[in-house]
Amino acid sequence: MFRMNKCAETGMGNRRQRQAGALRHRIPKPLLAAICCALASVVAQVPPEVQIRSAAWFPPDLVISTDANLVELIATVRDRRDHPIGGLHATDFEVLDNGQPREITFFSEKRAQPAGSAAPALAAKPSGAASPSVPPPEPRSIALFFDDAHASMLGVRKSAEGAERLIANTLAPSDLVGIFTSSGTVTVDFTSDRNLLLAALARMEAHPLSGVHATTMCPRLGPSEAYIIAQHLDLDIENAAVEEAVSCNCPVVSPGCTSAQREIVRSTAWNVWQQYEYQSTTALDAFLIVIRHLAAAPGERVLILMSPGFPTGGMEDRTSALTDAALRANIRIGAVNSEGLVTDRLLARKLFVLSGFMADAAKSTGGKYLHDTNDWAGSLRALVAVPEVSYVLGFSPPGDPDGKYHPLKTRVRGNTGYRVDSRTGYYAAAGASERETAQQRIDRIAMSGADIKDFPVTLHVQQESQAGLNVTIAVEAAGLQFPEKEGRRVQELTFLTVLEDAEGNFVAGKQSVMDMVLTPETLTKLQREGVRAAVAFPVPQRGSYRVRAVVREVVQNRVWASGVPIEVR
């Protein structure tokens, strides 16, 4: 893979990292689920101009790097009648990387075995032979990821209702299900407790992200429309915004005023998109954390993304890393548009543009992307069903990674009647040891145990009860920069708090992102009083623990990290 684990490359395989995965399996599932659910959301003593998103955090698994850069693909092949095609070989496929053919160096065919049935017979059974016993179906680990930050309230509720029917009527007793949200407000770790899962789904709500709204400008553009216009992805959506601008800004319609509105719209769109871009990167980071956690779960692994889609143009390095992580962990991604059947023409066009990541992630990992249907329950049943037959292919690109996005095309040689669904591209990360995302940096610092003091922060831990700890993190806002955007002062803080046992083993973790869009008056108050955040941890038993915190501010990309011991009596 081009995107390899940073810790493995730098040799940072310390005790915490080696033991984190093992401890997850030693902690009883009910207790681990309780820990994930009981982690309190960050409580910040800040005004409404602040949006907080929280989620459970799990340490990255150690990945052994190799000298070969292997690009993996999962391909499904269907004929004109949409029937799956099996029995193909590596020589039947052709993979084009940036238009250049690549030699397939790894190949296998995967055939599904229906739950509760024997494997398909390859030859007739001799008369009188004893019937082999049918093995029980392999357990599955299914992660349901609700993008409650971008979806509408109707979309969230309909998706949750579809998940309720899936859990109550479709899944086998051996299936483990986890519930995760992009806002972090609802989290249930993998469990077979249907009552726990259904109770969590009943709490599901939309949690739209806040940001700067151009209240005095016309046209009013949301982040999706701004992204589409700024990237020149749909002329009809741009023309609709221009018409709105003309009606607002040209009381007397004239050719000069009318022609000037298009540049005004494009300039406004670019400014709005720059302010909202963090929403997409935050959603991708949350999705990566779930992939990383699902990678340690048992059995067949399925990840279902329920979202209306969100902008990911220019983020090919992130989306490619997500695909690589899912392929390495044998995770099949399915996606369903949470907004259902859309009849409004412009809205349908917008959702089509925004669904690119969902469609590509599904195709790249052997899953499906379903949309334009109000059958949410039926869509989820189809997504958890195992493909009848699929193929795993791999190739090693020549030369060194060039740091560019490479489009891929996979086809069956000599047969134009077959449709191949597979990965549409990958990002060849140049200098992987020097490239590090913000989330990877936070993870690395959290696992390293190092103390970093780029700006002033105070960490305080107190035992609230026999089974609980309260962690308070106080950031001196006077030590941060708050650049101005459209009359507001902006900053973003990421808080990661980790609970470890006396031997440095991971017990629980919580990550929250605090987005600030402040008035000058509020900024003055925060600079005087500071920013305080709190997290509550239940503890499994009495003993010695250590709480470690990492705080990152986005403007100057500075970090504070430290830890304190605590004795739970």
Beta strands, then each sheet from edge to edge (+ up, - down):
strand 1: 50-56
strand 2: 71-78
strand 3: 93-97
strand 4: 100-102
strand 5: 106-111
strand 6: 140-146
strand 7: 176-181
strand 8: 188-191
strand 9: 300-307
strand 10: 331-337
strand 11: 369-370
strand 12: 389-395
strand 13: 405-412
strand 14: 419-421
strand 15: 425-427
strand 16: 452-453
strand 17: 457-465
strand 18: 468-475
strand 19: 484-485
strand 20: 488-501
strand 21: 506-518
strand 22: 531-538
strand 23: 543-553
strand 24: 558-568
sheet 1: 1+ 21- 20+ 19-
sheet 2: 1+ 21- 20+ 23- 24+ 16-
sheet 3: 5+ 12- 2+ 14-
sheet 4: 4+ 3- 13+ 15-
sheet 5: 8+ 7- 6- 9- 10- 11-
sheet 6: 17+ 18- 22+
end
